[in-house]
Amino acid sequence: MVPKGIWLIGVGIIILGMTWIRHANVLIINRFWIFMGILALGSGLSSVFGWNIPVFPILLIIVGLNVILKPFLREKVDQTKDK
């Protein structure tokens, strides 16, 4: 039998592989897909090894931090462009 989370590992590898190919061809990379690939790979690995990792709460915390910190990070980037 195939372990329960193997499909998540496959999806994570495919997403990260597609992102790497886009990077190799000098195309625009969306950080969202890198994050989703890492999340899928991590979820699959935790399922296969039997680790109990609360993925959804971690995802909510990361999304919340992104919403809170994004304006501050944009200001720093914009300030460096002016100089």
C-alpha positions as CSV (number, residue, x, y, z in Angstrom):
1,M,0.0,0.0,0.0
2,V,1.0,3.6,-0.6
3,P,1.3,5.8,2.5
4,K,-1.5,8.4,2.9
5,G,0.5,11.6,2.3
6,I,2.6,10.4,-0.8
7,W,0.4,12.4,-3.1
8,L,1.2,15.6,-1.2
9,I,4.9,14.9,-1.6
10,G,4.4,14.4,-5.3
11,V,2.4,17.7,-5.7
12,G,5.0,19.6,-3.7
13,I,7.8,18.2,-5.9
14,I,5.9,19.1,-9.1
15,I,5.1,22.6,-7.9
16,L,8.7,23.3,-6.8
17,G,10.0,21.7,-10.0
18,M,7.9,23.9,-12.2
19,T,9.0,26.9,-10.2
20,W,12.7,25.9,-10.6
21,I,12.2,25.5,-14.4
22,R,10.6,29.0,-14.6
23,H,13.6,30.3,-12.7
24,A,16.0,28.5,-15.0
25,N,14.3,30.0,-18.0
26,V,14.4,33.5,-16.5
27,L,10.7,33.8,-16.1
28,I,8.8,35.6,-13.4
29,I,8.5,33.4,-10.2
30,N,5.5,33.8,-7.9
31,R,6.5,33.3,-4.3
32,F,3.0,32.0,-3.6
33,W,3.8,28.8,-5.5
34,I,7.1,28.3,-3.8
35,F,5.2,28.6,-0.5
36,M,2.5,26.2,-1.6
37,G,5.1,23.7,-2.9
38,I,7.0,23.8,0.4
39,L,3.7,23.5,2.4
40,A,2.5,20.5,0.3
41,L,5.9,18.8,0.6
42,G,6.0,19.4,4.4
43,S,2.5,18.2,4.9
44,G,3.2,15.0,2.9
45,L,6.4,14.3,4.8
46,S,4.7,14.8,8.1
47,S,1.9,12.5,7.1
48,V,4.2,9.8,5.9
49,F,6.4,9.9,9.0
50,G,3.4,10.1,11.3
51,W,4.2,13.5,12.8
52,N,1.3,15.5,14.0
53,I,1.9,19.0,12.6
54,P,-1.0,21.5,12.7
55,V,-0.7,22.7,9.1
56,F,-3.8,24.9,9.0
57,P,-3.0,27.0,12.1
58,I,0.6,27.5,10.8
59,L,-0.8,28.5,7.5
60,L,-3.1,31.1,9.1
61,I,-0.3,32.5,11.2
62,I,2.0,32.9,8.1
63,V,-0.8,34.5,6.1
64,G,-1.5,36.9,9.0
65,L,2.1,37.8,9.3
66,N,2.3,38.4,5.6
67,V,-0.7,40.8,5.7
68,I,0.8,42.7,8.7
69,L,4.4,42.9,7.6
70,K,3.9,43.5,3.8
71,P,3.4,47.3,4.1
72,F,6.5,47.7,6.2
73,L,8.6,45.6,3.8
74,R,7.3,47.6,0.7
75,E,8.3,50.9,2.3
76,K,11.9,49.8,2.7
77,V,12.1,48.6,-0.9
78,D,10.5,51.9,-2.1
79,Q,13.0,53.9,-0.1
80,T,16.0,52.1,-1.5
81,K,14.8,52.8,-5.0
82,D,14.7,56.6,-4.4
83,K,18.3,56.7,-3.3
